[in-house]
Amino acid sequence: MAGGAAKSDQGRLTEVAGLEGDRPLLGRSSTAERVADILRDRIAEGYFPPGARLSEESIGGALGVSRNTLREAFRLLTHERLLVHELNRGVFVRVVTVEDLEDIYRVRMLVECAAVRGLGQGPYDAAATDAVAAIEAAVRAGEAASEGREWQALSTANIRFHQGIVALAGSPRTDELMRGVLAELRLVFHVMADPRRFHAPYLTRNRQIVEALQAGDAAEAERLLLSYLEDSRSQLSGAYAQRIAEG
């Protein structure tokens, strides 16, 4: 029992070790929102995996913030469905349910497809052209990561691709909504622990979508994107349900 506790303590130390380097991001006046931003990114990157308990003492010490500030950050991330508070046990990174995953894809289909549809036919204005260029850059990053067999980088590039799709709407509120949705989706990928399987097959389809956008054919891009999301949902949901059932 004591050995298990020591191992658990060592694991928590490993998880928070990289946070000290994030202190400069807080600036002179740290806020709960900034702390939440840092923790959200760390959760999305897999530093705190699904089911991990977040230690107030370790994280607060690493970031140099008060307990009240950290608790407010935890509250914000709980509202975003990234964390869960368990009475008398503490705060944990949430484990997404299969039903949650299905709902995430419903939201993605609604928002991402609407963002593309709203472009209409090209030529596009400067803001939309810049957004398409950012999407193309994410596609190139994904292709380079695949060639280098850097699978976590591939996962990150794919998320940036979809963030770029949402950015076509030119709506900060939609960007914020999808930031949380895509962060929640990454919790699923961390459970699966196989980014190559779930991202590499879609590289070609990412390229097809951005080429349709560059050609000014939003209707074709939307058709490709909807098919992409439907196939991705089917593949991931089935595999995730099996993984959850296996514990």
Beta strands, then each sheet from edge to edge (+ up, - down):
strand 1: 53-54
strand 2: 83-86
strand 3: 90-93
sheet 1: 1+ 3- 2+
end
